[in-house]
């Protein structure tokens, strides 16, 4: 018997919620009353231990400057990854950032000079490209190979592009957003070997590492490349795992002692980024220490949502294909068999169906003809979205 009710519909409107109250930010064609399955947070209530920890902190009634540089906090992070992934993190190598994306931007500025290049793998989470280019660096795109069912890394292309003397960083998305790949050990080893032979830093965004579909297992990049760990930075956070995105807390694992000094100077002296809120700290500790059963049940629920989408499409919309995800709660839907251009696909989603998905071209030209669907919501919402698309296609 399940302990948690993920079928419960929570009204998030009028709470300052980006996903629901600012729906037109999804796309200029989006309506204010569209069904939102776009931005990557969950429509589920947080686990009860997190709620209780927050209530206890509020009852203290003093909310001054706080720090997560404590034994209790670092042990909660260490114990979580050791138990879940057999990944041992040196507690002294855990550094705070308000988010993974700000950390990536800071690391790009620390590790490269203007005009240097960063390798990414499109179609990929769009801030990767934005943070490179907006900091006056250049993107090298090692496009993933799509065979009509799943995605693979083009290692020959990566090998050639890593030789570029201006290339300094490989920005890896693991698990991959939006295509849902959970990279295998041998794939990670090949990436590491290529980067090692060309002296590239690896920034591994592993924010979705706890959201893994049945039958798959996330392997931390650093665990595979322990021999190269001083040049691998691992970016993690409780935000996706426990639906705590609004808490703005990420854990950045930096092993290189010289880089640690540069990080501290960049974050504290140049950017003056302080410490997390007391609410972020207690909610993270409660999540890592007390909410393993919640994430296990959540993953089963997400598996069911994905299975429903796959079955529904096969029975009702066989031209639309789900690229079956191995990780994340994001479904990557392939509409290319219809032959829509991007404007036509936007009109179908945002005007005819009135569902708000992230358009695939936002992740690079490789995403044209795709949409990204956030499935971290009650199944009833998924059913409504699928029905709306079916109705729109039949008009």
KOLROVEX-468605 format. One line per field, with one value per residue (C-alpha): x, y, z; residue number from 1; residue in one letter. Coordinates in nm, 4 decimals, always signed. Layout:
% residues N
c1 X|... $
c2 Y|... $
c3 Z|... $
nr NUM|... $
rest a|... $
END
This chain:
% residues 395
c1 +0.0000|+0.1340|+0.2089|+0.1883|-0.0948|+0.0555|-0.2891|-0.3881|-0.4454|-0.2951|-0.4135|-0.0928|-0.2575|-0.2207|+0.0899|+0.3435|+0.4058|+0.5982|+0.4521|+0.0883|+0.0728|+0.3183|+0.2134|+0.2722|+0.6453|+0.6431|+0.5876|+0.4494|+0.1585|+0.0744|-0.2546|-0.3100|-0.5409|-0.3353|-0.2586|+0.1035|+0.3473|+0.6571|+0.8990|+1.0683|+0.9187|+0.6568|+0.2883|+0.3192|+0.3220|+0.6575|+0.7179|+0.5815|+0.9218|+1.0223|+0.6985|+0.7521|+1.1122|+1.0013|+0.7274|+0.9792|+1.2172|+0.9378|+0.8357|+1.1851|+1.0765|+1.4252|+1.5413|+1.8826|+2.1845|+2.2387|+2.5000|+2.4995|+2.8674|+2.7800|+2.8489|+2.4762|+2.4230|+2.7293|+2.6635|+2.3103|+2.4499|+2.7281|+2.4993|+2.2419|+2.4848|+2.6747|+2.3558|+2.1751|+2.4641|+2.7593|+2.9201|+3.1548|+3.1926|+3.4605|+3.2510|+3.5063|+3.4553|+3.0860|+3.0279|+2.7094|+2.5464|+2.1916|+2.1475|+2.3249|+2.2989|+2.4629|+2.7351|+2.7936|+2.8165|+3.0637|+3.2757|+3.2839|+3.4222|+3.6761|+3.8042|+3.8050|+3.8892|+3.6743|+3.6949|+3.7541|+3.5184|+3.2861|+3.1552|+2.7852|+2.5609|+2.2434|+1.9546|+2.0308|+1.8977|+1.8979|+2.0835|+2.3962|+2.4331|+2.3107|+2.5623|+2.8478|+2.7559|+2.6387|+2.9774|+3.1528|+3.2661|+3.1963|+2.9868|+3.1210|+2.8268|+2.8807|+2.5270|+2.3759|+2.2839|+1.9145|+1.8119|+1.4381|+1.4144|+1.6930|+2.0067|+2.3765|+2.6961|+2.8890|+3.2301|+3.4180|+3.2870|+3.3623|+3.7187|+3.7793|+3.6166|+3.7958|+4.1260|+4.0400|+4.3057|+4.0408|+3.8220|+3.8536|+3.5362|+3.3031|+2.9608|+2.7877|+2.4183|+2.3777|+2.0998|+2.0391|+1.7722|+1.5622|+1.6282|+1.6268|+1.9426|+2.1092|+2.4645|+2.6190|+2.9520|+3.1290|+2.9861|+3.1014|+3.4448|+3.4806|+3.3845|+3.6335|+3.9130|+3.8591|+3.8557|+4.1591|+4.3621|+4.2827|+4.3109|+3.9490|+3.7563|+3.4290|+3.1311|+2.8743|+2.5199|+2.3636|+2.0617|+1.8215|+2.0300|+1.7593|+1.4842|+1.5578|+1.3153|+1.2683|+1.5484|+1.8151|+2.0761|+2.2537|+2.6319|+2.8119|+3.0708|+3.3291|+3.2809|+3.3739|+3.6576|+3.8119|+4.1537|+4.0501|+3.8446|+4.0444|+3.9158|+3.5548|+3.3053|+2.9754|+2.6648|+2.3800|+2.0786|+1.7777|+1.5564|+1.4486|+1.4577|+1.2280|+1.0518|+1.2508|+1.3429|+1.2160|+1.4645|+1.7600|+2.0225|+2.2659|+2.5684|+2.8708|+3.1393|+3.4850|+3.7846|+4.0636|+4.2104|+4.3295|+3.9881|+3.8258|+4.0202|+3.9209|+3.5576|+3.5536|+3.7008|+3.4521|+3.1469|+3.2311|+3.4647|+3.3443|+2.9764|+2.9144|+2.6837|+2.6065|+2.4699|+2.1401|+1.8261|+1.7496|+1.4502|+1.6659|+1.9032|+1.6465|+1.4394|+1.7466|+1.8574|+1.5072|+1.4868|+1.8178|+1.7749|+1.4064|+1.2509|+1.3967|+1.0601|+0.9036|+1.1442|+1.1081|+0.7283|+0.7584|+0.9764|+0.7191|+0.4454|+0.6501|+0.7121|+0.3354|+0.2873|+0.5444|+0.3840|+0.0456|+0.1836|+0.3551|+0.0428|-0.1879|+0.0243|+0.0506|-0.3257|-0.4453|-0.1625|+0.0763|+0.2575|+0.3751|+0.6555|+0.7763|+1.1535|+1.1402|+1.3281|+1.5776|+1.5898|+1.4296|+1.0547|+1.0628|+0.9005|+1.0512|+0.7817|+0.8669|+0.6065|+0.8287|+0.6190|+0.3508|+0.5922|+0.5002|+0.7318|+0.8006|+0.5254|+0.2698|+0.3765|+0.3534|+0.0071|-0.1044|+0.0132|-0.0477|-0.3555|-0.5477|-0.4667|-0.4017|-0.1275|+0.1994|+0.5048|+0.8631|+0.9180|+1.2009|+1.3841|+1.4588|+1.7113|+1.8843|+1.7943|+1.8283|+1.5067|+1.2903|+0.9699|+0.9864|+0.8240|+0.9330|+0.6586|+0.6905|+0.5227|+0.5747|+0.2049|-0.1058|-0.1950|-0.5253|-0.3295|-0.1384|-0.4633|-0.6149|-0.3085|-0.3031|-0.6739|-0.6326|-0.3548|-0.5629|-0.8607|-0.6455|-0.4943|-0.8392|-0.9785 $
c2 +0.0000|+0.3407|+0.5891|+0.8992|+1.0265|+1.1552|+1.1548|+1.4513|+1.7669|+2.0711|+2.4141|+2.6114|+2.9177|+3.2556|+3.1454|+3.3240|+2.9897|+3.0332|+2.7168|+2.8144|+3.1908|+3.2946|+3.0543|+3.3013|+3.2861|+2.9377|+3.0779|+3.3986|+3.1952|+3.0395|+3.1337|+3.2277|+2.9292|+2.6670|+2.3336|+2.3751|+2.0864|+2.2878|+2.4246|+2.1435|+2.1434|+1.9079|+1.9569|+1.7211|+1.8164|+1.7855|+1.4894|+1.5259|+1.5187|+1.8260|+2.0053|+1.9219|+2.0407|+2.3708|+2.4156|+2.3512|+2.6081|+2.8635|+2.8078|+2.9162|+3.2629|+3.3937|+3.3791|+3.5389|+3.4624|+3.0873|+2.8487|+2.4920|+2.4561|+2.2228|+1.8612|+1.7777|+1.9219|+1.7701|+1.4300|+1.4334|+1.4929|+1.2381|+0.9670|+1.0126|+0.9634|+0.6893|+0.4903|+0.5619|+0.5573|+0.4151|+0.7524|+0.8725|+1.2487|+1.4187|+1.6399|+1.9191|+1.9308|+2.0290|+2.3923|+2.5991|+2.7568|+2.8942|+2.6774|+2.4488|+2.6980|+2.9833|+2.7371|+2.6440|+3.0110|+3.0799|+2.7784|+2.8847|+3.2219|+3.0645|+2.7947|+2.9773|+3.3093|+3.5032|+3.3355|+2.9899|+2.7057|+2.4731|+2.1412|+2.0646|+1.7911|+1.9143|+1.8783|+1.9853|+2.1980|+2.5448|+2.7364|+2.5397|+2.7270|+3.0550|+3.0588|+2.9866|+3.2495|+3.5181|+3.4999|+3.5555|+3.1992|+2.9808|+2.6645|+2.3494|+2.1229|+1.7476|+1.6589|+1.3413|+1.0777|+0.9881|+0.6626|+0.7175|+0.5436|+0.6654|+0.8778|+0.7967|+0.9977|+1.0544|+0.9651|+1.0106|+1.3660|+1.4309|+1.3076|+1.5480|+1.8482|+1.7910|+1.8442|+2.2109|+2.4091|+2.6561|+2.3836|+2.3927|+2.2337|+1.9443|+2.0301|+1.6968|+1.6515|+1.3275|+1.2126|+1.4002|+1.6690|+1.6538|+1.3159|+1.1176|+0.9118|+0.7643|+0.7216|+0.3784|+0.3251|+0.2533|+0.5680|+0.7833|+0.6215|+0.7064|+1.0695|+1.0877|+0.9316|+1.1792|+1.4720|+1.3387|+1.2994|+1.6601|+1.8059|+1.9235|+1.9995|+1.8099|+1.9831|+1.7101|+1.8354|+1.5495|+1.7336|+1.4592|+1.1745|+1.0593|+1.0529|+0.7265|+0.5055|+0.1418|-0.0839|+0.1872|+0.3188|+0.6516|+0.6325|+0.9478|+1.0670|+1.1140|+0.7566|+0.6273|+0.8750|+0.8663|+0.8808|+1.2172|+1.3448|+1.6660|+1.7829|+1.6672|+1.9003|+1.7378|+1.9546|+1.8183|+1.9567|+1.8502|+2.0713|+1.8194|+1.5253|+1.6690|+1.9510|+2.2219|+2.4409|+2.7519|+2.6954|+2.7772|+2.5400|+2.3242|+2.1198|+2.1611|+1.8953|+2.0385|+1.8133|+2.0299|+2.2380|+2.5184|+2.5382|+2.5478|+2.8674|+3.0208|+2.9193|+3.0825|+3.4032|+3.4097|+3.3364|+3.5369|+3.8154|+3.8890|+3.7946|+3.8259|+3.5244|+3.4547|+3.1447|+2.9540|+3.0421|+2.8550|+2.7001|+2.5636|+2.4080|+2.2300|+2.1109|+1.9602|+1.7833|+1.6446|+1.5308|+1.3477|+1.2010|+1.1061|+1.0980|+0.7995|+0.6239|+0.9313|+0.9373|+0.5611|+0.5890|+0.8959|+0.7122|+0.4323|+0.6875|+0.8561|+0.5170|+0.4728|+0.8191|+0.7391|+0.4015|+0.5687|+0.8184|+0.5440|+0.3273|+0.6186|+0.7342|+0.3848|+0.3337|+0.6828|+0.8813|+0.6292|+0.8995|+1.0550|+0.8644|+0.8758|+0.8600|+0.6356|+0.8063|+0.6222|+0.9112|+1.2482|+1.3111|+1.4687|+1.3007|+1.3787|+1.3419|+1.3093|+1.4665|+1.4604|+1.2038|+1.4694|+1.6943|+2.0064|+2.3027|+2.4783|+2.7368|+2.4678|+2.2608|+2.5667|+2.6472|+2.2895|+2.2900|+2.6434|+2.7392|+2.4260|+2.1918|+2.4672|+2.2634|+2.4252|+2.2171|+2.3239|+2.3306|+2.1071|+2.3696|+2.5531|+2.2765|+2.3232|+2.2604|+1.8891|+1.9221|+2.0432|+1.8467|+1.7449|+1.8725|+1.8242|+1.7263|+1.7545|+1.4411|+1.5241|+1.5816|+1.3763|+1.1194|+1.3012|+1.6004|+1.3762|+1.2197|+1.5622|+1.6778|+1.3685|+1.4004|+1.7663|+1.6790|+1.4002|+1.6328|+1.9054|+1.6659|+1.5425|+1.8886 $
c3 +0.0000|-0.0971|+0.1772|-0.0428|-0.2614|-0.5842|-0.7451|-0.5296|-0.7357|-0.5631|-0.6757|-0.7313|-0.8813|-0.7116|-0.5216|-0.7422|-0.9122|-1.2387|-1.3895|-1.3295|-1.2664|-1.5372|-1.8100|-2.0921|-2.0178|-2.1680|-2.5166|-2.6617|-2.8015|-2.4644|-2.3045|-1.9426|-1.8934|-2.0774|-1.9121|-1.7962|-1.8254|-1.9004|-1.6387|-1.4457|-1.1001|-0.9583|-0.8867|-0.5882|-0.2227|-0.0497|+0.1788|+0.5310|+0.7086|+0.5061|+0.5992|+0.9659|+0.9585|+0.8076|+1.0687|+1.3446|+1.1962|+1.1628|+1.5240|+1.6254|+1.5021|+1.4217|+1.0592|+1.0478|+0.8357|+0.8246|+0.6894|+0.5660|+0.6563|+0.9414|+1.0263|+1.0228|+0.6759|+0.5128|+0.6648|+0.5233|+0.1735|+0.2177|+0.3572|+0.0799|-0.2064|-0.0308|+0.0300|-0.2965|-0.5441|-0.3504|-0.4219|-0.1486|-0.1426|+0.0618|+0.2894|+0.2666|-0.1101|-0.0924|-0.1906|-0.1940|-0.4942|-0.5201|-0.8277|-1.0702|-1.3583|-1.1618|-1.0628|-1.4267|-1.5214|-1.2410|-1.3351|-1.7001|-1.5916|-1.3560|-1.5915|-1.9252|-2.0841|-2.3277|-2.6667|-2.5214|-2.6111|-2.4206|-2.5556|-2.5116|-2.6554|-2.8206|-2.7953|-2.4410|-2.1549|-2.3110|-2.0321|-2.1227|-2.4501|-2.3018|-2.0165|-2.2564|-2.5127|-2.2691|-2.0997|-2.4327|-2.4800|-2.7819|-2.8017|-2.9630|-3.0338|-3.0159|-3.1305|-2.9928|-3.2535|-3.2764|-3.4452|-3.4208|-3.0839|-2.8575|-2.8410|-2.8343|-2.8028|-3.1250|-2.9860|-3.3133|-3.3410|-2.9730|-3.0165|-3.3050|-3.1388|-2.8085|-2.9955|-3.0554|-2.8703|-2.7545|-2.6007|-2.2215|-2.0766|-2.1504|-2.0105|-1.9525|-1.8727|-1.6767|-1.6762|-1.9976|-2.0215|-2.2386|-2.4066|-2.0811|-2.1312|-1.8229|-1.9442|-1.9016|-1.7301|-2.0574|-2.2173|-1.9270|-1.9379|-2.3072|-2.2396|-1.9534|-2.1591|-2.4418|-2.2005|-2.0157|-2.3338|-2.4254|-2.0730|-2.0608|-1.7450|-1.7038|-1.5447|-1.4831|-1.4204|-1.2239|-1.0850|-1.2065|-1.0612|-0.8160|-1.0792|-1.2563|-1.4422|-1.3523|-1.4720|-1.4897|-1.2480|-1.2426|-1.2217|-1.1029|-1.3527|-1.0801|-0.9615|-1.3074|-1.3482|-1.0041|-1.1691|-1.3175|-1.0238|-0.9798|-1.3183|-1.2705|-1.1005|-1.0017|-0.9709|-0.7603|-0.5754|-0.3704|-0.5855|-0.8483|-0.6056|-0.3380|-0.5291|-0.3530|-0.6506|-0.4724|-0.1896|-0.4185|-0.2865|-0.4828|-0.3814|-0.6047|-0.5577|-0.6280|-0.5613|-0.6991|-0.4144|-0.6420|-0.8056|-0.4614|-0.3860|-0.7177|-0.6585|-0.3156|-0.4591|-0.7486|-0.5338|-0.2230|-0.3307|-0.6845|-0.6776|-0.3046|-0.3014|+0.0614|+0.2273|+0.1906|+0.3812|+0.7024|+0.5260|+0.2428|+0.4936|+0.7116|+0.4163|+0.2503|+0.5676|+0.6219|+0.2603|+0.2601|+0.6085|+0.6121|+0.2646|+0.0841|+0.0856|-0.0770|-0.3721|-0.4191|-0.4396|-0.6608|-0.9107|-0.9330|-0.9945|-1.2658|-1.4277|-1.4451|-1.5980|-1.8675|-1.9356|-1.9738|-2.2261|-2.4254|-2.4367|-2.5139|-2.8051|-2.9531|-2.9315|-3.0292|-3.1887|-3.3458|-3.5415|-3.2140|-3.0458|-2.6883|-2.6677|-2.3639|-2.0832|-1.8666|-1.6207|-1.5300|-1.5179|-1.8640|-2.1632|-2.5058|-2.7721|-3.1402|-3.3742|-3.6831|-3.8671|-3.9080|-4.0938|-3.8961|-3.9073|-3.5773|-3.6209|-3.6998|-3.3992|-3.1745|-3.3065|-3.2450|-2.8826|-2.7664|-2.9687|-3.0668|-2.7767|-2.5196|-2.3530|-2.2529|-2.3322|-2.3986|-2.7738|-2.8881|-3.0939|-2.7698|-2.6988|-3.0347|-3.3978|-3.3192|-3.1180|-3.4049|-3.4252|-3.0575|-2.7408|-2.3799|-2.1354|-1.7579|-1.6219|-1.2517|-1.1972|-1.1190|-1.3833|-1.4340|-1.5693|-1.8099|-1.9311|-1.9925|-2.1862|-2.4077|-2.4805|-2.5752|-2.8216|-2.9731|-3.0142|-3.1678|-3.4224|-3.5214|-3.5939 $
nr 1|2|3|4|5|6|7|8|9|10|11|12|13|14|15|16|17|18|19|20|21|22|23|24|25|26|27|28|29|30|31|32|33|34|35|36|37|38|39|40|41|42|43|44|45|46|47|48|49|50|51|52|53|54|55|56|57|58|59|60|61|62|63|64|65|66|67|68|69|70|71|72|73|74|75|76|77|78|79|80|81|82|83|84|85|86|87|88|89|90|91|92|93|94|95|96|97|98|99|100|101|102|103|104|105|106|107|108|109|110|111|112|113|114|115|116|117|118|119|120|121|122|123|124|125|126|127|128|129|130|131|132|133|134|135|136|137|138|139|140|141|142|143|144|145|146|147|148|149|150|151|152|153|154|155|156|157|158|159|160|161|162|163|164|165|166|167|168|169|170|171|172|173|174|175|176|177|178|179|180|181|182|183|184|185|186|187|188|189|190|191|192|193|194|195|196|197|198|199|200|201|202|203|204|205|206|207|208|209|210|211|212|213|214|215|216|217|218|219|220|221|222|223|224|225|226|227|228|229|230|231|232|233|234|235|236|237|238|239|240|241|242|243|244|245|246|247|248|249|250|251|252|253|254|255|256|257|258|259|260|261|262|263|264|265|266|267|268|269|270|271|272|273|274|275|276|277|278|279|280|281|282|283|284|285|286|287|288|289|290|291|292|293|294|295|296|297|298|299|300|301|302|303|304|305|306|307|308|309|310|311|312|313|314|315|316|317|318|319|320|321|322|323|324|325|326|327|328|329|330|331|332|333|334|335|336|337|338|339|340|341|342|343|344|345|346|347|348|349|350|351|352|353|354|355|356|357|358|359|360|361|362|363|364|365|366|367|368|369|370|371|372|373|374|375|376|377|378|379|380|381|382|383|384|385|386|387|388|389|390|391|392|393|394|395 $
rest x|x|x|x|x|x|x|x|x|x|x|x|x|x|x|x|x|x|x|x|x|x|x|x|x|x|x|x|x|x|x|x|x|x|x|x|x|x|x|x|x|x|x|x|x|x|x|x|x|x|x|x|x|x|x|x|x|x|x|x|x|x|x|x|x|x|x|x|x|x|x|x|x|x|x|x|x|x|x|x|x|x|x|x|x|x|x|x|x|x|x|x|x|x|x|x|x|x|x|x|x|x|x|x|x|x|x|x|x|x|x|x|x|x|x|x|x|x|x|x|x|x|x|x|x|x|x|x|x|x|x|x|x|x|x|x|x|x|x|x|x|x|x|x|x|x|x|x|x|x|x|x|x|x|x|x|x|x|x|x|x|x|x|x|x|x|x|x|x|x|x|x|x|x|x|x|x|x|x|x|x|x|x|x|x|x|x|x|x|x|x|x|x|x|x|x|x|x|x|x|x|x|x|x|x|x|x|x|x|x|x|x|x|x|x|x|x|x|x|x|x|x|x|x|x|x|x|x|x|x|x|x|x|x|x|x|x|x|x|x|x|x|x|x|x|x|x|x|x|x|x|x|x|x|x|x|x|x|x|x|x|x|x|x|x|x|x|x|x|x|x|x|x|x|x|x|x|x|x|x|x|x|x|x|x|x|x|x|x|x|x|x|x|x|x|x|x|x|x|x|x|x|x|x|x|x|x|x|x|x|x|x|x|x|x|x|x|x|x|x|x|x|x|x|x|x|x|x|x|x|x|x|x|x|x|x|x|x|x|x|x|x|x|x|x|x|x|x|x|x|x|x|x|x|x|x|x|x|x|x|x|x|x|x|x|x|x|x|x|x|x|x|x|x|x|x|x|x|x|x|x|x|x|x|x|x|x|x|x|x|x|x|x|x|x $
END
